[in-house]
Amino acid sequence: MSNVTKSESLKELASALAKAQAEIGNAAKNSKNPHFKSSYADLAEILNTTRPVLSKHGLSVVQMPGYGEQLVTLTTLLMHSSGEYIESECCTPIAKHDAQQVGSALTYLRRYSLAAVCGIAQEDDDGNAATAAAPRQQAQKAAQAQSKPALKPGTKAWGNAIAAYKRDGNLVAVLEHMEISPEVRRMIMEEANSEPAQAGAA
C-alpha cells in the first residue's frame, strides 16, 4: 500500500530532480542475505550514492517511521529548496512486535523507498566488473529489465518463505528477491502460525 501527496506545483522540484537523476548512478549490491544467498545494496550505500547529488541540486529527503495495527509504516518526503515536495507512505506487516523486527522492517522500507524516489536500481558488483567497458545506459537498462518472480504455494521458495517468517517474524528477507501479493502474505502468516498448534494437537 502506498499513498502519495504533493505540493500544488512541482516545476522547480521536477527540474532539479531531472538534473540529479542524470548524475546519480545505481547503488552497488554490497551486502549479503544469508538465508537466500542473494546480494543487495544496504541503506548506507544508497544514501552515499544519492545524498550528495540531491543536495547539490537543492533536494533533500526526510523519512519518518510509524507503527500501529501490526504494520510498520514509513513516510518518505522529497523536498526542494523552493518549498515544493512529493510525499509517499508505504507499509509492511510484521509478526513479532519487538524493536528488532520493527527496526528491520523500517530499514527495508527506507532502502526501497529512497531508491524508488531517486529512480535508481541496485547493481551487482560482479556484473559491473564484467561489463566495465559497456556504456552505463546499457547496464542500467539491463538492471531495470530484471523482475522478481512471484512467490507461489507448493514451491521450494514457499517453504523457504515460511521458514524465514518463523525465524524473523516478517518477510523482509523474502521480499529481497520475490514478489509477494497481499493474499499470499496472508496465506504465509496463516500457515506459519497454524503449524505449531497442529503439532501440539498431534
N, CA and C of each residue as an Amber inpcrd file, in Angstrom:
protein
   606
   0.8440000  -1.1830000   0.0000000   0.0000000   0.0000000   0.0000000
   0.8800000   1.2330000   0.0000000   0.5610000   2.2170000  -0.8450000
   1.3390000   3.4410000  -0.9070000   0.4230000   4.6050000  -1.2090000
   0.5580000   5.6990000  -0.4420000  -0.2060000   6.9060000  -0.6590000
   0.7520000   8.0300000  -0.9970000   0.4040000   8.8340000  -2.0120000
   1.2790000   9.8990000  -2.4730000   0.5500000  11.2330000  -2.4000000
   1.2230000  12.2360000  -1.8370000   0.7230000  13.6090000  -1.8510000
   1.8420000  14.5020000  -2.3740000   1.4840000  15.7060000  -2.8290000
   2.4840000  16.6060000  -3.4140000   2.0490000  18.0490000  -3.2650000
   3.0110000  18.9360000  -3.4670000   2.7050000  20.3590000  -3.4490000
   1.9090000  20.7260000  -4.7010000   1.2840000  21.8920000  -4.6790000
   0.4530000  22.3140000  -5.8180000   1.2650000  22.4130000  -7.0930000
   2.4920000  22.8900000  -6.9750000   3.3910000  22.9850000  -8.1320000
   4.6050000  22.0910000  -7.9190000   5.0920000  21.4820000  -8.9980000
   6.3000000  20.6560000  -8.9400000   7.3390000  21.1220000  -9.9550000
   7.1770000  22.3230000 -10.4760000   8.0410000  22.8040000 -11.5520000
   9.5040000  22.8170000 -11.1590000   9.8180000  23.4530000 -10.0260000
  11.2140000  23.5640000  -9.6020000  11.7630000  22.2060000  -9.1550000
  10.9530000  21.4530000  -8.4290000  11.3830000  20.1410000  -7.9590000
  11.6510000  19.2090000  -9.1420000  10.7650000  19.2090000 -10.1110000
  10.9200000  18.3150000 -11.2660000  12.1950000  18.6330000 -12.0370000
  12.4850000  19.9250000 -12.2050000  13.6910000  20.3240000 -12.9260000
  14.9390000  19.8930000 -12.1710000  14.9420000  20.1100000 -10.8500000
  16.0980000  19.7330000 -10.0450000  16.2790000  18.2210000  -9.9940000
  15.1740000  17.4800000  -9.8820000  15.2620000  16.0250000  -9.7990000
  15.7580000  15.4310000 -11.1130000  15.3420000  16.0070000 -12.2270000
  15.8120000  15.5290000 -13.5270000  17.3300000  15.6840000 -13.6430000
  17.8480000  16.8020000 -13.1750000  19.2950000  17.0270000 -13.2200000
  20.0200000  16.0650000 -12.2770000  19.4380000  15.8580000 -11.0870000
  20.0570000  14.9570000 -10.1210000  20.0840000  13.5210000 -10.6440000
  18.9830000  13.0690000 -11.2220000  18.9120000  11.6920000 -11.7130000
  19.8800000  11.4500000 -12.8700000  20.2070000  12.5130000 -13.6140000
  21.1790000  12.3700000 -14.7030000  22.5810000  12.1100000 -14.1640000
  22.8110000  12.4730000 -12.9000000  24.1320000  12.3060000 -12.2950000
  24.2240000  11.1060000 -11.3530000  23.0870000  10.6820000 -10.7890000
  23.1050000   9.6010000  -9.8050000  23.3110000   8.2550000 -10.4880000
  24.2930000   7.4900000 -10.0340000  24.4980000   6.1390000 -10.5440000
  23.6970000   5.1490000  -9.7230000  23.6510000   3.9090000 -10.1730000
  22.9610000   2.8690000  -9.4240000  23.7850000   2.4570000  -8.2100000
  23.1160000   1.9290000  -7.2000000  23.7830000   1.5390000  -5.9530000
  24.3210000   0.1130000  -6.0670000  25.5780000  -0.0800000  -5.6890000
  26.1860000  -1.4130000  -5.7560000  25.6070000  -2.3200000  -4.6780000
  25.4260000  -3.5960000  -5.0120000  24.9270000  -4.5840000  -4.0500000
  26.0890000  -5.0190000  -3.1540000  26.2400000  -4.3240000  -2.0250000
  27.4070000  -4.5320000  -1.1830000  27.1320000  -5.3650000   0.0620000
  25.9040000  -5.8800000   0.2350000  25.5670000  -6.6930000   1.4070000
  24.9670000  -8.0190000   0.9690000  24.9970000  -9.0070000   1.8840000
  24.5240000 -10.3540000   1.5820000  23.3040000 -10.7060000   2.4220000
  22.3610000 -11.4220000   1.7950000  21.2300000 -12.0070000   2.5010000
  21.5850000 -13.4720000   2.7300000  21.9800000 -13.8800000   3.9510000
  22.4890000 -15.2440000   4.1650000  21.4510000 -16.3320000   3.9560000
  20.1550000 -16.0290000   4.2000000  19.1290000 -17.0670000   4.0870000
  18.8930000 -17.4550000   2.6300000  18.8630000 -16.4580000   1.7430000
  18.5890000 -16.7280000   0.3260000  19.8310000 -16.5960000  -0.5420000
  21.0150000 -16.3440000   0.1040000  22.2820000 -16.2570000  -0.6140000
  22.2120000 -15.2550000  -1.7710000  21.5910000 -14.0970000  -1.5140000
  21.4730000 -13.0520000  -2.5230000  22.1550000 -11.7880000  -2.0370000
  22.4310000 -10.8720000  -2.9650000  23.0980000  -9.6200000  -2.6410000
  22.1230000  -8.4570000  -2.7610000  22.3940000  -7.3930000  -1.9890000
  21.5660000  -6.1980000  -2.0870000  22.3740000  -4.9890000  -1.6480000
  21.9460000  -3.8020000  -2.0670000  22.5870000  -2.5630000  -1.6480000
  21.9900000  -2.1410000  -0.3130000  22.8440000  -1.9710000   0.7110000
  22.3110000  -1.6030000   2.0130000  21.9530000  -0.1220000   2.0520000
  21.3210000   0.2990000   3.1450000  20.8340000   1.6770000   3.2660000
  21.9790000   2.6780000   3.1640000  23.1010000   2.3840000   3.8070000
  24.2400000   3.3030000   3.7660000  24.7390000   3.5130000   2.3430000
  24.7770000   2.4410000   1.5490000  25.2320000   2.5410000   0.1670000
  24.2940000   3.4270000  -0.6490000  22.9860000   3.2580000  -0.4620000
  22.0310000   4.0730000  -1.2120000  22.1180000   5.5320000  -0.7820000
  22.2800000   5.7910000   0.5140000  22.4400000   7.1670000   0.9920000
  23.7110000   7.7950000   0.4300000  24.8060000   7.0440000   0.4500000
  26.0700000   7.5640000  -0.0750000  25.9930000   7.8530000  -1.5710000
  25.1640000   7.0760000  -2.2710000  25.0130000   7.2520000  -3.7110000
  24.1500000   8.4700000  -4.0450000  23.1020000   8.6920000  -3.2680000
  22.1010000   9.7010000  -3.6300000  22.2600000  11.0450000  -2.9320000
  22.6100000  11.0500000  -1.6640000  22.5380000  12.2780000  -0.8730000
  23.4020000  13.4230000  -1.4070000  24.6780000  13.1910000  -1.7780000
  25.4890000  14.3080000  -2.2750000  24.9100000  14.9640000  -3.5350000
  24.3680000  14.1440000  -4.4400000  23.8360000  14.6840000  -5.6920000
  22.5170000  15.4220000  -5.4420000  21.6670000  14.8710000  -4.5930000
  20.4210000  15.5490000  -4.2640000  20.7050000  16.9140000  -3.6420000
  21.6290000  16.9550000  -2.6950000  21.9680000  18.2090000  -2.0280000
  22.5010000  19.2430000  -3.0070000  23.2990000  18.8060000  -3.9480000
  23.8760000  19.6940000  -4.9590000  22.7920000  20.4450000  -5.7270000
  21.6340000  19.7980000  -5.9190000  20.5520000  20.3920000  -6.6990000
  19.4000000  20.9070000  -5.8240000  19.6820000  21.1440000  -4.5600000
  18.6790000  21.7410000  -3.6810000  17.5950000  20.7860000  -3.2320000
  17.8770000  19.4920000  -3.2700000  16.9010000  18.4780000  -2.8890000
  17.3250000  17.8000000  -1.5800000  16.3550000  17.4040000  -0.7950000
  16.6300000  16.6740000   0.4370000  15.5200000  15.6630000   0.6790000
  15.8360000  14.6310000   1.4570000  14.8810000  13.5600000   1.7590000
  14.7580000  13.3940000   3.2670000  13.5190000  13.3270000   3.7330000
  13.2370000  13.0300000   5.1340000  12.3730000  11.7720000   5.1730000
  12.7400000  10.8040000   6.0240000  11.9780000   9.5660000   6.1500000
  11.5210000   9.4070000   7.5990000  10.1970000   9.3190000   7.7840000
   9.6000000   9.3160000   9.1230000   8.8800000   8.0010000   9.3810000
   9.2850000   7.2470000  10.4210000   8.6910000   5.9380000  10.7060000
   7.3940000   6.0510000  11.4940000   6.5910000   4.9950000  11.3990000
   5.3660000   4.8760000  12.1780000   5.0750000   3.4210000  12.4560000
   4.2200000   3.1590000  13.4460000   3.9150000   1.7800000  13.8130000
   2.5340000   1.7150000  14.4470000   1.7480000   0.7000000  14.0420000
   0.4330000   0.5110000  14.6270000  -0.3600000  -0.5170000  13.8550000
  -1.2510000  -1.2350000  14.5540000  -2.1260000  -2.2380000  13.9450000
  -1.3300000  -3.2890000  13.1810000  -0.2290000  -3.7700000  13.7690000
   0.6260000  -4.8180000  13.2050000   1.2950000  -4.4020000  11.8970000
   1.3830000  -3.1020000  11.6530000   2.0250000  -2.5910000  10.4500000
   3.1280000  -1.6050000  10.8180000   4.2590000  -1.7220000  10.1180000
   5.3060000  -0.7110000  10.1830000   5.1320000   0.1880000   8.9680000
   5.0560000   1.4890000   9.1840000   4.8580000   2.4300000   8.0890000
   6.0570000   3.3580000   7.9590000   6.2350000   3.8870000   6.7650000
   7.3100000   4.8460000   6.5240000   6.8010000   5.9140000   5.5700000
   6.9700000   7.1580000   5.9600000   6.6490000   8.2990000   5.1000000
   7.9510000   8.8790000   4.5730000   8.0870000   8.9300000   3.2560000
   9.2750000   9.4910000   2.6160000   8.8990000  10.8090000   1.9640000
   9.6140000  11.8640000   2.3380000   9.3260000  13.2170000   1.8610000
  10.5150000  13.7360000   1.0680000  10.3140000  13.9650000  -0.2270000
  11.3390000  14.5560000  -1.0880000  11.0260000  16.0400000  -1.2170000
  11.9540000  16.8860000  -0.7730000  11.7180000  18.3290000  -0.7410000
  12.7270000  19.0730000  -1.6220000  12.2680000  20.2300000  -2.1430000
  13.1410000  21.1240000  -2.8980000  13.2670000  22.4360000  -2.1450000
  14.3760000  23.1360000  -2.3500000  14.6170000  24.3850000  -1.6380000
  13.5520000  25.4410000  -1.9300000  12.7810000  25.2800000  -3.0010000
  11.6920000  26.2010000  -3.3320000  10.4760000  26.0060000  -2.4350000
  10.4460000  24.8920000  -1.6920000   9.2990000  24.5580000  -0.8590000
   8.4000000  23.4970000  -1.4800000   8.6460000  23.1310000  -2.7270000
   7.8620000  22.0770000  -3.3660000   8.2620000  20.7160000  -2.8010000
   7.3240000  19.7620000  -2.8490000   7.6070000  18.4640000  -2.2440000
   6.7430000  17.3680000  -2.8630000   7.2060000  16.1320000  -2.7060000
   6.4360000  14.9200000  -3.0010000   6.5530000  14.0310000  -1.7710000
   5.4280000  13.4990000  -1.2980000   5.4210000  12.6720000  -0.0930000
   4.7450000  11.3430000  -0.3930000   5.3590000  10.2680000   0.0480000
   4.8110000   8.9340000  -0.1910000   4.8590000   8.1260000   1.0960000
   3.8080000   7.3410000   1.3430000   3.7650000   6.4780000   2.5190000
   3.6250000   5.0290000   2.0840000   4.4060000   4.1360000   2.6980000
   4.2990000   2.7070000   2.4250000   4.3270000   1.9620000   3.7460000
   3.9780000   0.6660000   3.7070000   3.9170000  -0.1070000   4.9480000
   4.1930000  -1.5780000   4.6730000   4.4800000  -2.3130000   5.7490000
   4.6620000  -3.7560000   5.6610000   4.2370000  -4.3910000   6.9750000
   3.6170000  -5.5710000   6.9380000   3.2160000  -6.2450000   8.1930000
   4.3910000  -6.9460000   8.8440000   4.3410000  -7.1110000  10.1620000
   5.3310000  -7.8950000  10.8940000   4.5880000  -8.7980000  11.8710000
   5.2340000  -9.8920000  12.2630000   4.5970000 -10.8460000  13.1850000
   5.1070000 -10.6740000  14.6050000   6.4130000 -10.4810000  14.7710000
   6.9980000 -10.2930000  16.0890000   7.1180000  -8.7960000  16.3690000
   6.3950000  -8.3550000  17.3630000   6.3350000  -6.9180000  17.6190000
   7.3550000  -6.5090000  18.6770000   8.6410000  -6.5960000  18.2740000
   9.7080000  -6.1330000  19.1510000  10.5710000  -5.1380000  18.3840000
  11.4950000  -4.5000000  19.0960000  12.2860000  -3.4290000  18.4910000
  13.1250000  -3.9300000  17.3200000  13.6420000  -5.1540000  17.4170000
  14.4840000  -5.6840000  16.3560000  13.6980000  -5.8530000  15.0550000
  12.4840000  -6.4160000  15.1490000  11.6970000  -6.6430000  13.9510000
  11.1920000  -5.3390000  13.3470000  10.7970000  -4.4080000  14.2080000
  10.3570000  -3.1040000  13.7080000  11.5110000  -2.4030000  13.0050000
  12.6940000  -2.4580000  13.6110000  13.8580000  -1.8190000  13.0040000
  14.2350000  -2.4410000  11.6760000  14.1580000  -3.7740000  11.5960000
  14.4760000  -4.4720000  10.3520000  13.5180000  -4.0770000   9.2360000
  12.2310000  -4.0200000   9.5630000  11.2360000  -3.6400000   8.5570000
  11.4120000  -2.1900000   8.1150000  11.7370000  -1.3100000   9.0530000
  11.9450000   0.0990000   8.7180000  13.1450000   0.2790000   7.7910000
  14.2220000  -0.4500000   8.0740000  15.4040000  -0.3530000   7.2180000
  15.0820000  -0.8070000   5.8040000  14.3260000  -1.8930000   5.7000000
  13.9030000  -2.3870000   4.3790000  13.0930000  -1.3300000   3.6420000
  12.0960000  -0.7450000   4.3170000  11.2510000   0.2740000   3.6830000
  12.0620000   1.5040000   3.3020000  12.9910000   1.8990000   4.1500000
  13.8070000   3.0810000   3.8510000  14.6470000   2.8520000   2.5890000
  15.2530000   1.6690000   2.4830000  16.1050000   1.3780000   1.3230000
  15.3150000   1.4670000   0.0260000  14.1890000   0.7560000  -0.0220000
  13.4450000   0.6830000  -1.2700000  12.7150000   1.9870000  -1.5810000
  12.2390000   2.6880000  -0.5650000  11.5590000   3.9600000  -0.8090000
  12.5380000   5.0060000  -1.3330000  13.7200000   5.0630000  -0.7380000
  14.7270000   6.0310000  -1.1750000  15.2000000   5.7300000  -2.5920000
  15.4520000   4.4560000  -2.8820000  15.8750000   4.0810000  -4.2300000
  14.7860000   4.4140000  -5.2480000  13.5260000   4.1930000  -4.8800000
  12.4230000   4.4470000  -5.8000000  12.2490000   5.9330000  -6.0810000
  12.3020000   6.7600000  -5.0310000  12.0680000   8.1900000  -5.2210000
  13.2040000   8.8280000  -6.0170000  14.4030000   8.2320000  -5.9500000
  15.5370000   8.7640000  -6.7050000  15.6750000   8.1220000  -8.0890000
  14.8740000   7.0880000  -8.3500000  14.8900000   6.4540000  -9.6670000
  16.1370000   5.6440000  -9.9400000  16.6600000   4.9470000  -8.9100000
  17.8650000   4.1510000  -9.1210000  17.5790000   2.6700000  -8.9030000
  18.4340000   1.8350000  -9.4830000  18.3520000   0.3870000  -9.2970000
  19.5370000  -0.0380000  -8.4370000  19.5960000  -1.3220000  -8.0970000
  20.6850000  -1.8700000  -7.2970000  21.5150000  -2.7870000  -8.1640000
  22.7190000  -2.3550000  -8.5050000  23.5690000  -3.1210000  -9.3970000
  24.3740000  -4.1660000  -8.6450000  24.7570000  -5.2170000  -9.3530000
  25.6010000  -6.2740000  -8.8040000  27.0650000  -5.9260000  -9.0360000
  27.9030000  -6.0070000  -7.9810000  29.3200000  -5.6900000  -8.1140000
  29.9860000  -6.5530000  -9.1890000  29.6720000  -7.8680000  -9.1940000
  30.2850000  -8.7620000 -10.1690000  29.8610000  -8.3800000 -11.5840000
  28.5910000  -8.0090000 -11.7310000  28.1090000  -7.6060000 -13.0430000
  28.8090000  -6.3550000 -13.5400000  29.0840000  -5.4280000 -12.6290000
  29.7790000  -4.2100000 -13.0140000  31.1850000  -4.5100000 -13.5050000
  31.8690000  -5.4270000 -12.8010000  33.2360000  -5.7460000 -13.1860000
  33.2750000  -6.4070000 -14.5600000  32.2780000  -7.2430000 -14.8570000
  32.2610000  -7.9670000 -16.1220000  31.9060000  -7.0710000 -17.2960000
  31.1810000  -5.9810000 -17.0300000  30.7250000  -5.1160000 -18.1160000
  31.3060000  -3.7100000 -17.9740000  32.5220000  -3.6210000 -17.4370000
  33.1130000  -2.3120000 -17.1710000  33.2660000  -1.4890000 -18.4410000
  33.4420000  -2.1510000 -19.5760000  33.6580000  -1.4190000 -20.8090000
  32.3510000  -1.0170000 -21.4910000  31.2330000  -1.5490000 -21.0220000
  29.9440000  -1.2480000 -21.6540000  29.4520000   0.1160000 -21.2070000
  28.6300000   0.7840000 -22.0200000  28.0730000   2.0830000 -21.6360000
  27.1900000   1.9480000 -20.4130000  27.1570000   2.9850000 -19.5510000
  26.3450000   2.9700000 -18.3350000  24.8690000   2.7870000 -18.6560000
  24.3850000   3.3920000 -19.7210000  22.9610000   3.2860000 -20.0470000
  22.5660000   1.8480000 -20.3410000  23.4360000   1.0940000 -20.9840000
  23.1420000  -0.3030000 -21.2890000  23.0440000  -1.1230000 -20.0080000
  23.9310000  -0.8730000 -19.0530000  23.8980000  -1.5950000 -17.7810000
  22.6300000  -1.2550000 -16.9990000  22.2120000   0.0140000 -17.0290000
  21.0090000   0.4220000 -16.3150000  19.7660000  -0.2270000 -16.9180000
  19.6870000  -0.2820000 -18.2350000  18.5390000  -0.9090000 -18.8830000
  18.4550000  -2.3880000 -18.5310000  19.6140000  -3.0690000 -18.4820000
  19.6240000  -4.4930000 -18.1470000  19.1380000  -4.7160000 -16.7190000
  19.5650000  -3.8270000 -15.8060000  19.1460000  -3.9670000 -14.4130000
  17.6530000  -3.7280000 -14.2620000  17.1320000  -2.7310000 -14.9770000
  15.7120000  -2.4120000 -14.8800000  14.8360000  -3.4700000 -15.5280000
  15.4080000  -4.2220000 -16.4850000  14.6140000  -5.2350000 -17.1840000
  14.3650000  -6.4670000 -16.3200000  15.2080000  -6.6610000 -15.2960000
  15.0450000  -7.8190000 -14.4250000  13.8370000  -7.6330000 -13.5150000
  13.0430000  -8.6570000 -13.3440000  11.8860000  -8.5970000 -12.4510000
  11.9150000  -9.7880000 -11.5030000  11.3870000  -9.5910000 -10.3170000
  11.3840000 -10.6540000  -9.3190000  10.2250000 -11.6130000  -9.5910000
  10.4440000 -12.9190000  -9.4490000   9.3690000 -13.8850000  -9.6610000
   8.3540000 -13.8280000  -8.5270000   7.1340000 -14.2170000  -8.8300000
   6.0720000 -14.2280000  -7.8220000   6.1850000 -15.4790000  -6.9580000
   5.9970000 -15.3100000  -5.6680000   6.0240000 -16.4370000  -4.7420000
   4.7210000 -17.2230000  -4.8620000   4.8340000 -18.5630000  -5.0030000
   3.6590000 -19.4160000  -5.1920000   3.6690000 -20.5750000  -4.1940000
   2.4830000 -20.9720000  -3.6910000   2.3960000 -22.1140000  -2.7660000
   2.8940000 -23.3990000  -3.4240000   3.4410000 -24.3020000  -2.6080000
   3.8630000 -25.6070000  -3.0980000   5.2460000 -25.6400000  -3.7130000
   5.9300000 -24.5210000  -3.7550000   7.2700000 -24.4800000  -4.3280000
   8.3210000 -24.5040000  -3.2190000   9.5810000 -24.7320000  -3.6060000
  10.6710000 -24.7070000  -2.6390000  10.7900000 -23.3270000  -2.0060000
  10.5690000 -22.3000000  -2.8250000  10.6390000 -20.9270000  -2.3180000
   9.5550000 -20.6780000  -1.2680000   8.4110000 -21.3390000  -1.4340000
   7.3220000 -21.1880000  -0.4530000   7.7740000 -21.7190000   0.9170000
   8.4110000 -22.8810000   0.9050000   8.9170000 -23.4300000   2.1570000
   9.9740000 -22.5370000   2.7920000  10.8380000 -21.9660000   1.9560000
  11.8410000 -21.0290000   2.4670000  11.1880000 -19.7920000   3.0700000
  10.1080000 -19.3340000   2.4400000   9.4100000 -18.1500000   2.9320000
   8.7640000 -18.4250000   4.2850000   8.1660000 -19.6150000   4.4530000
   7.5660000 -19.9860000   5.7400000   8.6500000 -20.0210000   6.8210000
   9.7900000 -20.6390000   6.4780000  10.8940000 -20.7370000   7.4380000
  11.4200000 -19.3510000   7.8130000  11.5270000 -18.4610000   6.8150000
  12.0220000 -17.1110000   7.0820000  11.0560000 -16.3340000   7.9560000
   9.7580000 -16.5300000   7.7160000   8.7520000 -15.8280000   8.5210000
   8.7940000 -16.3010000   9.9750000   8.9600000 -17.6180000  10.1620000
   9.0330000 -18.1550000  11.5280000  10.2890000 -17.6660000  12.2420000
  11.3760000 -17.5550000  11.4940000  12.6410000 -17.1540000  12.0930000
  12.6870000 -15.6530000  12.3990000  12.2590000 -14.8370000  11.4290000
  12.4120000 -13.3850000  11.5350000  11.1720000 -12.6670000  12.0460000
  10.0050000 -13.3160000  11.8590000   8.7670000 -12.6510000  12.2430000
   8.2660000 -11.6790000  11.1910000   8.9150000 -11.6500000  10.0200000
   8.4670000 -10.8110000   8.9120000   8.9610000 -11.4200000   7.6050000
   8.6490000 -10.7690000   6.4870000   9.0120000 -11.3020000   5.1750000
  10.0510000 -10.4380000   4.4710000  10.7980000  -9.6810000   5.2540000
  11.7820000  -8.7830000   4.6670000  12.7930000  -9.5420000   3.8150000
  13.3210000 -10.6570000   4.3280000  14.3200000 -11.4210000   3.5870000
  13.7580000 -11.9670000   2.2790000  12.5000000 -12.3860000   2.2940000
  11.8730000 -12.9390000   1.0940000  11.6400000 -11.8540000   0.0470000
  11.2290000 -10.6760000   0.4970000  10.9220000  -9.5770000  -0.4180000
  12.1480000  -9.0700000  -1.1600000  13.3510000  -9.4500000  -0.6930000
  14.5530000  -9.0340000  -1.3920000  14.5820000  -9.5700000  -2.8210000
  13.9560000 -10.7400000  -3.0370000  14.0840000 -11.3450000  -4.3690000
  12.7910000 -11.9760000  -4.8770000  11.6960000 -11.8270000  -4.1630000
  10.4210000 -12.3980000  -4.6070000   9.3160000 -11.3510000  -4.5070000
   8.3660000 -11.4040000  -5.4250000   7.1670000 -10.5800000  -5.3490000
   6.1190000 -11.3320000  -4.5280000   5.5180000 -10.6500000  -3.5520000
   4.5310000 -11.2880000  -2.6870000   3.2720000 -10.4300000  -2.6590000
   2.1640000 -10.9770000  -3.1160000   0.8970000 -10.2470000  -3.1160000
   0.3110000 -10.2290000  -1.7040000  -0.5990000  -9.3080000  -1.4240000
  -1.2350000  -9.2770000  -0.1040000  -1.9070000 -10.5970000   0.2660000
  -2.5320000 -11.2640000  -0.6960000  -3.2050000 -12.5310000  -0.4280000
  -2.1900000 -13.6100000  -0.0530000  -1.0550000 -13.6340000  -0.7650000
  -0.0140000 -14.6150000  -0.4690000   0.5990000 -14.3420000   0.9070000
   0.7660000 -13.0640000   1.2630000   1.2740000 -12.7280000   2.6000000
   0.3360000 -13.2900000   3.6690000  -0.9550000 -13.1260000   3.4610000
  -1.9260000 -13.6240000   4.4260000  -1.8260000 -15.1310000   4.5540000
  -1.6800000 -15.8280000   3.4280000  -1.5710000 -17.2870000   3.4430000
  -0.3250000 -17.7410000   4.1850000   0.7890000 -17.0450000   3.9720000
   2.0370000 -17.4080000   4.6540000   1.8820000 -17.2440000   6.1560000
   1.3130000 -16.1060000   6.5820000   1.1390000 -15.8430000   8.0020000
   0.2260000 -16.8820000   8.6420000  -0.8750000 -17.2420000   7.9640000
  -1.8050000 -18.2350000   8.4990000  -1.1510000 -19.6070000   8.6030000
  -0.4080000 -19.9980000   7.5580000   0.2320000 -21.3220000   7.5610000
   1.3240000 -21.3980000   8.6210000   2.1320000 -20.3370000   8.7190000
   3.2160000 -20.3300000   9.7000000   2.6890000 -20.3430000  11.1230000
   1.5970000 -19.6280000  11.3600000   1.0510000 -19.5470000  12.7230000
   0.2440000 -20.7770000  13.1070000  -0.2350000 -21.5250000  12.0990000
  -1.0910000 -22.6860000  12.4020000  -0.2720000 -23.9490000  12.6560000
   0.9450000 -24.0310000  12.1200000   1.7330000 -25.2620000  12.2290000
   2.0690000 -25.6520000  13.6590000   2.4640000 -24.7160000  14.5350000
   2.7430000 -25.1260000  15.9270000   1.5160000 -25.6840000  16.6310000
   0.3170000 -25.0950000  16.3700000  -0.8950000 -25.5750000  17.0030000
  -1.2400000 -26.9840000  16.5260000  -0.9940000 -27.2480000  15.2240000
  -1.2740000 -28.5710000  14.6830000  -0.3420000 -29.6150000  15.2980000
   0.9320000 -29.2130000  15.4630000   1.9000000 -30.1550000  16.0390000
   1.5580000 -30.4800000  17.4720000   1.0540000 -29.4830000  18.2270000
   0.6800000 -29.7130000  19.6050000  -0.5280000 -30.6310000  19.7140000
  -1.4700000 -30.4670000  18.7680000  -2.6750000 -31.2910000  18.7970000
  -2.3590000 -32.7460000  18.5090000  -1.3270000 -32.9790000  17.6300000
  -0.9540000 -34.3580000  17.2920000  -0.2750000 -35.0150000  18.4840000
